[in-house]
Amino acid sequence: MEILTKIKQPESRKLEFKERFPEKSEILKTIIAFSNGAGGDLIIGVSDKERDVVGIKNPLELEEKISNMINDSISPMILPYISIIDINGKKILNIQVMGGTNKPYFLKSVGIKNSSFIRIGSTTRKATQEIIEEMRREAHGYSYEEEIIPSLSINDLDKNAVKYFLQKINVARFENNVLTKWHILKKNNGDYFPTVLSIILFGNSTLSKYDYFNIRISKFNGSDYKDISESKEFTLPILPKIDEIITILKSYVKKTSVLDGARRIEKTIIPEFALREIIIHPVRY
């Protein structure tokens, strides 16, 4: 994107303006947040409200100062591209930060817990512990669902639910090495453990400790979410109940009628494929 086009854009998750060089901590927080996200541009020398190009003094000194700050203060190392741009005789600094591959990034002097920042809209916020853990998983190329639960074993899986899944994908063998291929089990120090994903989909109904993996669908009277008219909860294992869950969800959604020639067809106001995605996509089986 050309710099003049960028300047016309509103501040966002990937774009921030500063009229003058901000405090050290403020600029480092923004750069960390960009690195912990999808990257972004920090432009210094442009007012963040009117988008007036005011320029900066001594741009070469400022470029060196910022480079040293980033190198000395942030871990893991960040290598932004800093460019000096002339607009009608006024110099501005464009700090381009790529989304990092070794997240989370943080201030060396403060530590991960209290200085891992993220962008939410056009604001910079401190990351929660849950987000920090998710960034760590992303950096290592795996998701929360792929983590093992070492306190459980294959005996905590509902075998009928697992067999149901294997039949659907035309696999006849109920063996550990087959289950690891589908991330149902993972091998660790010679032993096989179920993953979070496998407990969601195939966990034995006796696993009351994991009741937060259940699915509850509720229908409310009105829009204040106080008066529940209908509610249905689905417990582990979830996979064999997917079709029933979608059917219940469809029955709770308001419907409309459309004419197709001489026929009147009833449809949900939310497309059925969207309702199905609400249920299926989060579990990604």
ZAZATOR-83999 format. One record per residue: residue in one letter; x, y, z of N, C-alpha, C in turn. Coordinates in steps of 0.2 Angstrom, whole numbers, padded with zeros to 4 digits, always signed. Example, Ala and Ser with C-alpha at 12.3 -4.5 7.8 and 13.67 -1.06 7.14 Angstrom:
BEGIN
A+0066-0028+0039+0062-0022+0039+0066-0016+0039 S+0064-0011+0035+0068-0005+0036+0064+0000+0039 
END
This chain:
BEGIN
M+0004-0006+0000+0000+0000+0000+0004+0006+0000 E+0003+0011-0005+0007+0017-0005+0006+0021+0002 I+0011+0025+0004+0011+0028+0010+0005+0033+0010 L+0004+0037+0005-0002+0042+0005-0008+0038+0006 T-0009+0032+0003-0015+0028+0004-0016+0026+0011 K-0010+0024+0014-0010+0022+0021-0012+0028+0026 I-0010+0034+0025-0011+0040+0029-0019+0041+0029 K-0022+0039+0023-0029+0041+0023-0033+0036+0027 Q-0030+0030+0029-0034+0025+0032-0035+0026+0039 P-0040+0024+0042-0041+0024+0050-0036+0020+0053 E-0035+0022+0060-0031+0017+0064-0034+0010+0064 S-0031+0005+0065-0034-0002+0065-0029-0006+0068 R-0031-0013+0068-0027-0018+0071-0019-0018+0068 K-0019-0015+0062-0012-0016+0058-0009-0009+0057 L-0012-0004+0059-0010+0003+0058-0011+0008+0064 E-0006+0012+0065-0006+0017+0070-0002+0023+0068 F-0004+0029+0070+0000+0035+0069+0002+0038+0075 K+0007+0041+0075+0010+0046+0081+0012+0052+0078 E+0010+0058+0081+0012+0064+0078+0019+0066+0079 R+0022+0063+0085+0029+0064+0087+0031+0058+0090 F+0038+0057+0091+0040+0051+0095+0037+0050+0102 P+0034+0045+0103+0031+0044+0109+0035+0041+0114 E+0033+0040+0120+0037+0037+0126+0040+0031+0124 K+0046+0029+0126+0049+0023+0124+0044+0017+0126 S+0041+0016+0131+0037+0011+0133+0031+0010+0128 E+0028+0016+0126+0022+0016+0121+0024+0013+0115 I+0030+0015+0112+0032+0013+0105+0033+0005+0105 L+0037+0003+0111+0038-0004+0111+0032-0008+0112 K+0027-0006+0116+0021-0010+0117+0018-0011+0110 T+0018-0006+0106+0014-0006+0099+0018-0011+0095 I+0025-0011+0095+0029-0015+0090+0028-0022+0093 I+0028-0023+0099+0027-0030+0102+0020-0033+0100 A+0015-0028+0100+0008-0030+0099+0007-0032+0091 F+0010-0028+0087+0010-0030+0080+0014-0037+0078 S+0019-0038+0082+0023-0044+0081+0019-0050+0083 N+0015-0049+0089+0011-0055+0092+0005-0056+0088 G+0004-0051+0083-0002-0052+0079+0000-0053+0071 A-0004-0050+0067-0003-0051+0060+0002-0045+0057 G+0006-0042+0061+0010-0037+0059+0007-0030+0058 G+0010-0025+0056+0007-0018+0056+0012-0013+0054 D+0010-0007+0053+0014-0001+0052+0013+0004+0058 L+0018+0007+0060+0018+0012+0065+0021+0018+0061 I+0017+0023+0060+0020+0029+0056+0020+0035+0061 I+0026+0038+0061+0028+0043+0066+0029+0050+0062 G+0025+0055+0064+0026+0061+0060+0019+0063+0057 V+0014+0059+0058+0007+0061+0056+0002+0061+0061 S-0002+0066+0062-0007+0067+0067-0012+0061+0067 D-0014+0058+0072-0018+0052+0072-0025+0054+0071 K-0027+0060+0072-0034+0062+0071-0035+0066+0064 E-0032+0071+0063-0033+0075+0056-0029+0072+0051 R-0024+0067+0052-0020+0064+0047-0015+0070+0043 D-0014+0075+0047-0009+0080+0044-0002+0077+0045 V+0002+0078+0039+0009+0077+0039+0013+0082+0043 V+0015+0081+0049+0019+0086+0052+0026+0085+0052 G+0028+0079+0050+0035+0078+0050+0039+0077+0056 I+0045+0075+0056+0049+0074+0062+0056+0077+0061 K+0060+0079+0066+0066+0081+0066+0071+0076+0067 N+0077+0076+0064+0083+0072+0064+0080+0064+0063 P+0077+0063+0057+0075+0056+0056+0080+0050+0057 L+0086+0052+0054+0091+0047+0055+0093+0045+0062 E+0093+0050+0066+0095+0049+0073+0089+0045+0076 L+0083+0047+0075+0077+0043+0077+0077+0036+0075 E+0078+0035+0069+0078+0028+0066+0083+0024+0070 E+0089+0026+0071+0094+0023+0075+0092+0021+0082 K+0089+0026+0085+0087+0026+0092+0082+0020+0093 I+0077+0020+0088+0071+0015+0088+0074+0008+0087 S+0079+0008+0082+0082+0001+0081+0086-0002+0087 N+0089+0003+0091+0093+0001+0097+0088-0001+0102 M+0082+0003+0103+0077+0001+0108+0074-0006+0107 I+0073-0007+0101+0070-0014+0099+0074-0019+0101 N+0081-0019+0098+0086-0024+0099+0087-0025+0107 D+0087-0020+0111+0089-0020+0118+0084-0022+0122 S+0077-0021+0120+0072-0022+0125+0067-0027+0123 I+0067-0030+0117+0062-0035+0116+0065-0042+0114 S+0061-0047+0117+0063-0054+0116+0057-0058+0114 P+0058-0063+0109+0063-0064+0105+0065-0058+0100 M+0070-0058+0096+0072-0053+0092+0067-0051+0087 I+0066-0045+0086+0061-0042+0081+0066-0038+0076 L+0065-0039+0069+0068-0035+0064+0063-0031+0060 P+0061-0026+0062+0056-0022+0058+0060-0018+0052 Y+0056-0016+0047+0059-0012+0042+0057-0005+0043 I+0062-0001+0044+0061+0006+0046+0063+0010+0040 S+0059+0014+0037+0060+0019+0032+0059+0026+0033 I+0063+0030+0030+0062+0037+0031+0058+0040+0024 I+0053+0043+0024+0049+0045+0018+0048+0052+0018 D+0049+0055+0013+0049+0062+0012+0042+0064+0008 I+0038+0068+0012+0031+0070+0009+0031+0078+0009 N+0032+0080+0003+0032+0088+0002+0037+0091+0007 G+0043+0088+0007+0048+0091+0011+0048+0090+0018 K+0043+0086+0021+0043+0084+0028+0044+0076+0028 K+0049+0075+0033+0051+0068+0034+0046+0064+0039 I+0044+0058+0037+0040+0054+0042+0044+0047+0042 L+0043+0044+0048+0046+0037+0049+0040+0032+0048 N+0041+0027+0044+0037+0021+0044+0040+0015+0046 I+0038+0012+0052+0040+0006+0055+0036+0001+0053 Q+0038-0004+0049+0034-0009+0046+0036-0016+0050 V+0031-0019+0054+0033-0025+0058+0029-0031+0055 M+0033-0036+0054+0029-0042+0052+0026-0046+0058 G+0021-0050+0056+0019-0055+0061+0024-0060+0063 G+0026-0061+0069+0031-0065+0071+0030-0072+0070 T+0035-0076+0070+0035-0083+0070+0037-0087+0076 N+0039-0083+0081+0042-0085+0087+0038-0082+0093 K+0032-0082+0093+0028-0078+0098+0028-0083+0104 P+0026-0079+0110+0025-0072+0111+0031-0068+0112 Y+0030-0062+0109+0036-0057+0110+0034-0052+0116 F+0039-0050+0120+0038-0047+0126+0044-0042+0128 L+0044-0038+0133+0049-0034+0136+0054-0038+0140 K+0060-0038+0138+0065-0042+0142+0065-0041+0150 S+0064-0034+0151+0065-0032+0158+0059-0033+0162 V+0053-0035+0159+0047-0036+0163+0045-0044+0163 G+0046-0047+0157+0044-0054+0157+0038-0055+0153 I+0037-0062+0151+0031-0063+0146+0025-0062+0149 K+0024-0063+0156+0017-0063+0159+0014-0056+0159 N+0019-0051+0160+0016-0044+0161+0018-0039+0155 S+0021-0042+0150+0023-0037+0144+0022-0040+0137 S+0017-0046+0137+0016-0048+0130+0009-0044+0128 F+0010-0040+0123+0004-0036+0121+0001-0038+0114 I-0005-0037+0113-0009-0039+0107-0013-0033+0105 R-0015-0033+0098-0019-0028+0096-0026-0030+0096 I-0031-0026+0099-0038-0027+0098-0041-0021+0095 G-0043-0021+0089-0045-0016+0085-0039-0011+0084 S-0040-0005+0086-0035+0000+0086-0031+0001+0092 T-0032-0003+0097-0029-0002+0104-0024-0008+0105 T-0020-0006+0110-0015-0011+0112-0016-0013+0119 R-0017-0020+0120-0019-0022+0126-0014-0028+0129 K-0014-0029+0135-0009-0034+0138-0013-0041+0137 A-0009-0046+0134-0012-0052+0133-0013-0056+0139 T-0019-0060+0139-0021-0064+0145-0016-0070+0145 Q-0016-0074+0150-0012-0080+0150-0015-0085+0145 E-0021-0085+0144-0024-0090+0139-0021-0088+0132 I-0021-0081+0131-0019-0079+0124-0011-0081+0123 I-0008-0080+0129+0000-0081+0129+0001-0088+0127 E-0003-0093+0130-0002-0100+0129-0004-0102+0122 E-0009-0098+0119-0011-0100+0112-0006-0097+0107 M-0003-0092+0109+0003-0089+0105+0009-0094+0105 R+0010-0097+0111+0015-0102+0111+0014-0108+0107 R+0008-0110+0107+0006-0116+0103+0006-0114+0096 E+0004-0108+0094+0005-0106+0087+0012-0106+0084 A+0017-0104+0089+0024-0104+0087+0026-0111+0086 H+0024-0116+0089+0026-0123+0089+0022-0127+0084 G+0017-0123+0081+0014-0127+0075+0008-0132+0077 Y+0006-0131+0083+0000-0135+0085-0005-0131+0089 S-0011-0134+0090-0017-0130+0093-0018-0133+0100 Y-0023-0130+0103-0025-0132+0110-0028-0139+0109 E-0032-0140+0104-0035-0147+0103-0030-0152+0103 E-0024-0151+0100-0019-0156+0099-0015-0158+0106 E-0016-0154+0111-0012-0155+0117-0015-0162+0121 I-0010-0165+0124-0012-0172+0127-0015-0170+0134 I-0019-0175+0137-0021-0174+0144-0018-0180+0147 P-0012-0179+0150-0008-0185+0153-0011-0189+0159 S-0017-0186+0162-0020-0189+0167-0025-0195+0165 L-0026-0195+0158-0031-0199+0155-0028-0204+0151 S-0031-0209+0149-0029-0215+0144-0034-0216+0139 I-0032-0221+0135-0037-0223+0129-0043-0226+0132 N-0043-0229+0138-0049-0231+0142-0054-0226+0144 D-0052-0220+0143-0057-0214+0145-0061-0212+0138 L-0059-0215+0133-0063-0214+0127-0069-0219+0126 D-0074-0216+0123-0080-0221+0122-0078-0224+0115 K-0077-0231+0116-0075-0235+0110-0080-0235+0104 N-0086-0235+0106-0092-0235+0101-0091-0228+0097 A-0090-0223+0100-0090-0216+0097-0083-0216+0092 V-0078-0219+0095-0072-0219+0090-0073-0224+0084 K-0076-0230+0085-0078-0234+0080-0083-0231+0075 Y-0087-0227+0077-0092-0223+0073-0088-0218+0068 F-0083-0215+0071-0079-0210+0067-0075-0214+0062 L-0072-0220+0064-0067-0224+0060-0072-0227+0054 Q-0078-0229+0055-0082-0231+0050-0084-0226+0045 K-0085-0220+0047-0086-0214+0043-0080-0213+0038 I-0074-0214+0040-0068-0213+0036-0066-0219+0033 N-0070-0224+0033-0068-0231+0030-0061-0234+0033 V-0060-0233+0039-0055-0236+0043-0057-0242+0047 A-0054-0248+0046-0057-0254+0050-0053-0255+0056 R-0047-0253+0057-0042-0255+0062-0043-0250+0068 F-0044-0252+0074-0044-0249+0080-0038-0249+0084 E-0032-0246+0081-0026-0247+0084-0023-0240+0085 N-0018-0240+0090-0015-0234+0093-0012-0230+0087 N-0008-0233+0083-0005-0230+0077-0010-0226+0072 V-0015-0230+0072-0021-0227+0067-0024-0221+0071 L-0025-0221+0077-0028-0216+0081-0023-0210+0082 T-0017-0211+0082-0012-0205+0082-0012-0201+0075 K-0013-0205+0070-0014-0201+0063-0019-0196+0063 W-0025-0197+0067-0030-0193+0067-0030-0189+0073 H-0025-0188+0077-0024-0184+0083-0029-0186+0088 I-0031-0192+0088-0035-0195+0094-0031-0197+0100 L-0025-0199+0098-0020-0201+0103-0013-0198+0101 K-0009-0196+0106-0002-0194+0105+0002-0198+0109 K+0008-0200+0106+0013-0204+0110+0018-0199+0113 N+0019-0200+0120+0024-0196+0124+0027-0201+0129 N+0034-0201+0128+0038-0206+0132+0036-0213+0132 G+0034-0215+0126+0032-0222+0125+0025-0224+0126 D+0021-0219+0129+0014-0221+0131+0010-0216+0127 Y+0004-0219+0126-0001-0215+0122-0006-0212+0126 F-0008-0205+0125-0012-0201+0129-0018-0198+0124 P-0024-0198+0126-0029-0194+0122-0027-0187+0122 T-0030-0184+0117-0029-0176+0116-0035-0173+0118 V-0035-0166+0119-0041-0162+0120-0046-0164+0115 L-0044-0164+0109-0049-0165+0103-0053-0172+0104 S-0049-0177+0106-0052-0184+0107-0057-0184+0113 I-0055-0180+0118-0060-0180+0124-0066-0176+0122 I-0066-0171+0118-0072-0167+0116-0076-0172+0112 L-0073-0175+0107-0077-0179+0102-0079-0186+0105 F-0074-0189+0108-0075-0196+0110-0075-0198+0118 G-0074-0193+0122-0074-0194+0129-0079-0198+0132 N-0078-0202+0137-0083-0206+0140-0087-0202+0144 S-0094-0203+0144-0099-0199+0148-0098-0199+0155 T-0093-0203+0158-0092-0202+0165-0087-0197+0167 L-0084-0194+0162-0079-0189+0163-0082-0182+0165 S-0085-0182+0171-0089-0176+0173-0084-0170+0174 K-0077-0171+0176-0073-0166+0177-0072-0162+0170 Y-0074-0164+0165-0073-0161+0158-0080-0158+0156 D-0085-0157+0160-0091-0155+0158-0091-0148+0154 Y-0086-0144+0155-0085-0138+0151-0085-0140+0143 F-0084-0146+0141-0083-0148+0134-0090-0149+0132 N-0095-0149+0136-0102-0151+0134-0105-0145+0130 I-0110-0146+0126-0114-0141+0122-0121-0140+0125 R-0122-0134+0126-0129-0132+0128-0132-0127+0123 I-0138-0129+0121-0142-0124+0116-0148-0122+0120 S-0149-0115+0120-0155-0112+0124-0158-0107+0119 K-0165-0107+0120-0169-0103+0116-0172-0098+0121 F-0171-0091+0120-0174-0086+0125-0180-0083+0122 N-0184-0081+0127-0190-0076+0126-0187-0069+0126 G-0187-0065+0121-0185-0058+0121-0178-0058+0120 S-0175-0052+0120-0168-0051+0119-0163-0049+0125 D-0166-0050+0131-0162-0048+0137-0159-0054+0140 Y-0160-0060+0137-0156-0067+0139-0158-0068+0146 K-0164-0067+0148-0166-0069+0155-0171-0074+0155 D-0175-0074+0151-0181-0079+0151-0179-0085+0146 I-0178-0091+0148-0176-0096+0144-0183-0100+0143 S-0185-0101+0136-0191-0105+0135-0189-0112+0134 E-0183-0114+0131-0181-0121+0129-0174-0121+0130 S-0171-0127+0132-0164-0128+0133-0163-0136+0132 K-0157-0137+0129-0155-0144+0128-0148-0144+0129 E-0145-0149+0133-0138-0150+0134-0136-0157+0131 F-0130-0157+0128-0127-0163+0125-0120-0164+0129 T-0119-0170+0132-0114-0171+0135-0109-0176+0131 L-0103-0177+0134-0098-0182+0130-0101-0189+0130 P-0099-0192+0124-0095-0190+0118-0100-0186+0114 I-0097-0181+0110-0101-0176+0106-0102-0178+0099 L-0097-0182+0096-0097-0183+0089-0103-0187+0087 P-0105-0193+0090-0111-0196+0088-0118-0192+0089 K-0117-0186+0092-0123-0182+0093-0123-0176+0089 I-0119-0176+0084-0118-0170+0080-0125-0168+0076 D-0127-0174+0073-0134-0173+0069-0139-0170+0073 E-0140-0173+0079-0145-0172+0084-0144-0164+0086 I-0138-0162+0087-0137-0155+0090-0139-0150+0084 I-0137-0152+0078-0139-0147+0072-0147-0147+0072 T-0150-0153+0072-0157-0153+0072-0161-0149+0077 I-0158-0149+0083-0161-0145+0089-0160-0138+0088 L-0154-0136+0085-0152-0129+0084-0157-0126+0079 K-0158-0130+0073-0162-0128+0068-0169-0127+0071 S-0172-0131+0075-0178-0130+0078-0179-0124+0082 Y-0174-0122+0085-0174-0116+0089-0174-0109+0085 V-0172-0109+0079-0171-0103+0075-0177-0101+0072 K-0178-0095+0071-0184-0093+0068-0184-0094+0061 K-0190-0096+0058-0191-0098+0051-0195-0093+0047 T-0194-0094+0041-0198-0090+0036-0200-0094+0030 S-0205-0092+0027-0208-0096+0021-0207-0093+0014 V-0205-0097+0009-0204-0094+0003-0207-0098-0002 L-0209-0095-0008-0213-0099-0013-0208-0101-0018 D-0208-0107-0020-0204-0110-0026-0209-0113-0030 G-0211-0109-0035-0217-0111-0040-0223-0112-0036 A-0226-0118-0036-0233-0119-0032-0231-0121-0025 R-0225-0122-0023-0223-0125-0017-0221-0119-0012 R-0223-0120-0006-0221-0116+0000-0215-0120+0004 I-0210-0117+0004-0204-0120+0007-0202-0116+0013 E-0201-0120+0019-0200-0116+0025-0192-0117+0026 K-0189-0111+0028-0182-0110+0029-0180-0107+0035 T-0175-0108+0038-0173-0104+0044-0170-0098+0042 I-0171-0092+0046-0168-0086+0044-0161-0086+0043 I-0157-0090+0047-0150-0091+0046-0149-0097+0042 P-0145-0097+0036-0144-0103+0032-0142-0109+0036 E-0145-0115+0034-0143-0121+0037-0136-0122+0037 F-0132-0121+0032-0125-0122+0032-0121-0118+0037 A-0124-0112+0038-0121-0108+0043-0122-0111+0050 L-0128-0113+0052-0129-0117+0058-0125-0123+0059 R-0124-0126+0053-0120-0132+0054-0112-0130+0055 E-0110-0125+0052-0103-0123+0054-0102-0121+0061 I-0108-0118+0064-0107-0116+0071-0105-0122+0075 I-0108-0127+0074-0107-0133+0078-0101-0137+0076 I-0100-0138+0069-0094-0142+0067-0088-0139+0067 H-0087-0133+0065-0081-0130+0064-0077-0129+0070 P-0079-0127+0076-0075-0127+0082-0072-0134+0084 V-0075-0139+0082-0072-0146+0084-0068-0149+0079 R-0068-0146+0073-0064-0148+0067-0062-0155+0067 Y-0067-0160+0067-0065-0167+0066-0065-0169+0059 
END
